[in-house]
Amino acid sequence: MTKRLVLKALLGLGLAWGMADAAQAEDVLAKVKAAGTLKVGTETAFAPFDFIDAGQHVGLNVDLFEEIGKEMGVKIEWVALPWEGVLPGLDAGKFDIVAGPATITKARMERYRFLPPVGDATNAILKRKGDASVTKPADIAGKAAGAGKATSQLAQLQAFAKTLPQPVAIREYVGYNEAYADLAAGRIAAVANSLTNIAFVAKTRPDTFEVVEPAFGQKSYFGFIASKDADHAALDDAVAAAILKIKADGRLAKLETKWFGAAFDLPDAVPTPNF
């Protein structure tokens, strides 16, 4: 075979590989479109984003993904499991994307892709109504406080506790509903969660809970988690584009007002995390 023929063969093989790579890159989006279904993993104990009310899965995520589905021309299939199993489930391919949402952190961004922010994740403290022993976040020193297992809110609580003069007995919960139940029963003195979630709980149960001001920790945001590998890139881009369109035309602000009582000033692009 002449050098020219060898070169042509190599170029042809390179082109074939390139086309195969391109097809692979669009593979997940193509499968979603072909099936007409986007599988979304989440937990259902993180009100007001995802929770069960009267036996129905409701929350901002449910409404928002309904709009995303409309933009993409697909139906949404929910896969619910405890939070500690959500990210491993994404890694194992049990679903296409994670609703969650999760706090955007440096460690998570190294492993996953975050889509445009959909909520404010800055930490806050919830206490029992009328508990005069907790008037500011630092008052949890020497007391028991709870947070969700494997959450950024837990990590921030642990970091905050190290700055206090007395140790905090930190309890980890599989779901925040269990933490709120223990708080209502007086088994713990506080629950640490995002200001968004804390405000929702205090609003819906004003005779039981109240928010402790000010919020503590650094400014952070919630975002949906997607796979970082190339074969998910086209799907991730499509979902991100849908979110930005829903934000631009005002639908996201309406959903935030519905579930949080106010709309947030959120960046279009994922900001560099503070922690």
C-alpha positions in Angstrom: 0.0 0.0 0.0 1.4 3.4 -0.9 1.9 6.2 1.6 -1.0 8.1 0.0 -3.3 5.2 0.5 -2.1 4.7 4.1 -2.8 8.3 4.8 -6.3 8.2 3.3 -7.0 5.1 5.4 -5.9 6.8 8.6 -7.9 9.9 7.8 -10.9 7.8 7.1 -10.5 5.9 10.3 -10.1 9.2 12.2 -13.2 10.6 10.7 -15.1 7.4 11.7 -13.9 7.7 15.2 -14.9 11.3 15.3 -18.4 10.5 14.1 -18.7 7.7 16.6 -17.6 10.1 19.4 -20.2 12.7 18.3 -22.9 10.1 18.2 -21.9 8.9 21.7 -22.0 12.5 23.0 -25.6 12.8 21.9 -26.5 9.3 23.0 -28.3 10.1 26.3 -30.3 13.0 24.9 -31.2 10.8 21.9 -32.4 8.0 24.1 -34.5 10.5 26.2 -36.1 11.9 23.1 -36.7 8.5 21.7 -38.3 7.2 24.9 -40.2 10.5 25.4 -39.2 10.4 29.1 -36.7 12.1 31.2 -35.9 10.1 34.4 -35.3 12.4 37.4 -33.8 11.2 40.7 -34.7 13.0 44.0 -35.6 12.5 47.6 -39.1 13.5 48.7 -38.3 14.8 52.2 -36.9 18.2 51.3 -39.8 20.7 51.4 -40.5 22.9 49.6 -38.5 21.5 46.7 -39.7 17.9 47.0 -42.1 16.4 49.6 -45.1 14.3 50.0 -48.4 16.0 50.8 -51.6 14.0 51.1 -49.9 11.1 49.4 -48.8 13.2 46.4 -45.3 14.2 45.4 -45.3 18.0 45.2 -42.9 21.0 45.4 -41.1 23.5 43.3 -39.1 20.7 41.6 -42.2 18.9 40.5 -43.6 22.1 39.0 -40.3 23.2 37.5 -39.6 19.9 35.8 -43.1 19.8 34.4 -42.1 23.0 32.6 -38.8 21.6 31.6 -40.5 18.6 30.2 -42.8 20.9 28.1 -39.8 22.7 26.7 -38.0 19.5 25.8 -41.1 17.7 24.6 -40.8 14.8 27.0 -42.6 13.5 30.1 -41.0 13.4 33.5 -40.5 10.1 35.4 -39.6 10.5 39.0 -37.3 8.1 40.9 -37.4 8.7 44.6 -34.9 7.4 47.1 -33.1 8.6 50.3 -30.7 11.5 49.7 -27.6 9.4 50.4 -28.5 7.2 47.5 -29.3 9.9 45.0 -25.8 10.7 43.7 -24.7 7.0 43.6 -27.9 6.4 41.7 -26.9 9.0 39.1 -23.5 7.4 38.8 -25.1 4.0 38.3 -27.3 5.3 35.5 -30.6 4.7 37.3 -31.9 8.1 36.1 -30.7 10.9 33.8 -30.4 13.9 36.1 -30.9 14.8 39.8 -33.5 17.3 40.9 -32.5 17.4 44.6 -31.5 20.1 44.4 -28.1 20.2 46.0 -25.9 23.0 47.4 -23.2 23.9 44.8 -19.9 23.2 46.4 -16.3 22.9 45.1 -16.1 19.2 45.9 -19.3 18.4 44.1 -18.3 20.5 41.1 -15.2 18.5 40.7 -17.3 15.4 40.1 -20.6 16.6 38.7 -22.0 19.3 36.5 -24.4 21.8 38.0 -27.1 23.4 36.0 -28.2 27.1 36.5 -29.1 27.9 40.2 -32.7 27.4 41.2 -32.6 28.5 44.9 -30.7 30.2 47.8 -28.9 27.6 50.0 -27.5 29.9 52.7 -27.7 28.1 56.1 -30.1 29.1 58.9 -31.4 27.7 62.2 -34.9 26.6 63.0 -36.0 26.4 66.7 -39.1 25.5 68.7 -41.6 28.4 69.0 -40.9 30.4 72.1 -37.6 28.8 73.0 -35.9 31.7 74.7 -32.6 29.8 75.1 -31.9 30.1 71.3 -32.1 33.7 70.1 -29.1 33.6 67.7 -27.3 30.8 65.9 -24.4 30.8 68.4 -26.9 29.8 71.1 -26.8 26.2 69.9 -23.5 25.9 71.8 -23.8 23.1 74.4 -27.1 21.9 72.9 -28.2 19.2 70.4 -28.8 20.2 66.8 -29.7 18.2 63.7 -29.2 18.3 59.9 -29.6 16.0 56.9 -27.1 13.3 56.5 -24.6 13.8 53.6 -25.8 17.4 53.0 -23.9 20.6 52.7 -26.0 22.0 55.5 -24.6 19.4 57.8 -21.0 20.3 56.7 -21.7 23.9 57.4 -23.2 23.2 60.7 -20.2 21.1 61.7 -17.8 23.9 60.6 -19.9 26.5 62.5 -20.0 24.3 65.7 -16.2 24.3 65.8 -16.2 28.1 66.3 -18.4 28.0 69.4 -17.2 27.9 73.0 -19.1 24.7 73.8 -19.5 21.5 71.7 -22.7 20.9 69.8 -24.2 17.4 69.8 -24.9 17.1 66.1 -27.3 14.5 65.0 -27.6 13.3 61.4 -30.9 12.5 59.8 -31.8 10.5 56.7 -34.6 12.9 56.1 -35.4 16.4 57.4 -38.9 15.4 58.4 -37.4 13.2 61.1 -35.2 16.1 62.3 -38.2 18.4 62.5 -40.1 15.8 64.4 -37.3 15.6 67.0 -37.2 19.3 67.2 -40.9 19.6 67.8 -40.7 16.9 70.5 -37.8 18.7 72.2 -35.2 16.0 71.6 -33.0 18.5 69.9 -32.8 22.3 70.2 -32.4 23.3 66.6 -32.3 22.1 63.0 -29.8 23.6 60.5 -31.0 23.8 56.9 -31.1 26.3 54.1 -32.9 29.6 54.8 -35.3 28.7 52.0 -36.3 25.4 53.6 -36.3 26.8 57.2 -38.6 29.7 56.2 -41.0 27.3 54.5 -41.2 25.1 57.5 -41.8 28.0 59.9 -44.4 29.5 57.5 -46.4 26.2 57.3 -46.1 25.4 61.1 -46.0 28.9 62.8 -47.3 27.5 66.1 -44.5 25.0 66.4 -41.4 26.6 64.8 -39.6 29.9 64.2 -36.5 31.0 62.3 -33.4 32.1 64.2 -31.9 35.2 62.6 -29.5 35.9 61.1 -28.5 33.2 58.7 -25.0 31.8 59.2 -22.4 30.5 56.8 -21.4 31.8 53.4 -23.7 32.7 50.5 -24.5 29.6 48.5 -27.0 28.3 45.9 -29.0 25.3 45.0 -28.7 23.6 41.6 -29.7 20.5 39.8 -26.9 17.9 39.5 -26.0 16.3 36.1 -23.4 13.8 35.0 -20.1 15.4 33.8 -19.2 12.8 31.2 -19.4 13.6 27.5 -22.3 11.3 26.7 -24.6 13.4 29.0 -23.4 16.8 27.7 -26.1 17.3 25.1 -28.8 16.4 27.6 -27.4 18.7 30.3 -27.2 21.5 27.8 -30.8 21.0 26.8 -32.0 21.0 30.4 -29.9 24.1 31.3 -31.3 25.9 28.2 -34.9 25.1 29.3 -34.2 26.4 32.9 -32.9 29.7 31.5 -35.8 30.1 29.2 -38.3 29.4 32.1 -36.4 31.9 34.2 -36.3 34.6 31.4 -40.0 34.5 30.8 -40.9 34.8 34.4 -42.2 31.2 35.1 -39.4 30.4 37.6 -40.1 33.6 39.6 -43.8 32.6 39.8 -43.0 29.1 41.0 -40.6 30.5 43.6 -43.2 32.9 44.9 -45.7 30.0 45.0 -43.4 27.8 47.1 -41.1 30.2 49.0 -43.2 33.3 49.3 -40.7 35.4 47.3 -38.5 35.1 44.1 -34.7 35.0 44.4 -32.1 37.0 42.6 -30.2 34.1 41.0 -27.3 34.1 38.6 -27.7 32.6 35.1 -24.4 30.9 35.3 -23.1 28.6 38.1 -20.9 30.9 40.4 -17.6 29.8 41.9 -18.6 28.2 45.2 -17.5 29.8 48.5 -16.8 26.4 50.1 
